[in-house]
Amino acid sequence: MVEHEYDWLRFWIHFICGALLGGLLGIGSWLRYWQPDHSPLLWIGGCALAVGLVAGIWGDRFWERFLEDVRWFRW
């Protein structure tokens, strides 16, 4: 049985791109649902970390589904 070595470089590339996307989504949601008691650092950082981890773990499958879901959106 051959065990495949995990590709950490690919993980970090997906994680960084996902964290940037999560940061943008976090900024947008923080501005939309802003309240005086919400910490922007925690809100935006939490979104960036969550999306970064999901993108890093699932990699290309995450990006395919993400792009499939936003294809209908008209810029």
ZIURTA-V296697 format. One line per field, one symbol per residue. ss: DSSP state (A for helix, B for strand, O for the rest). A space follows every 50 residues. Layout:
# ZIURTA-V296697
ss = ???
This chain:
# ZIURTA-V296697
ss = OOOOOOOAAAAAAAAAAAAAAAAAAAAAAAAAOOOOOOOAAAAAAAAAAA AAAAAAAAOAAAAAAAAAAAOOOOO
